[in-house]
Amino acid sequence: MKLVIAVINHDDANLVIRNLSEAGFSSTKLATTGGFLMAGNMTILVGAPDEKVDEVIAVIKKYSHSRKQMIPTTSELSYGYYPTMPVEVTVGGAIIFVVDVDRFERV
């Protein structure tokens, strides 16, 4: 048994969860915030048998897309923060961790 932990953009979360469910996988969605952009993410937890992990990852890859987004930046001067030129960054996609599960119980 494995636990798949996927951090995805909040815009993709409902589509990913719906398609995981249609593929027969139960999931848990947690609202999270990224440390770099301080943007809303979703962390999805999926328990899966070892032989089904690639299928879970394929669904996540298919329905979580990366995209470019402009974000404002600031610079700090002695008098406070001042806006500077926006910067284009890539957001979305997925960060996926797969960890072993020593014990699983459904109660």
Buried (B, 14 or more C-beta within 10 A) or exposed (E): EBBBBBBBBBBBBEBBBEBBEEEEBEBEBEEBEEEEEEBEBBBBEBBBEEEBBEBBBEBBBEBBBEEEBEEEEEEEEEEEEEEEEEEEBEBBBBEBEBEEEEEEEEE
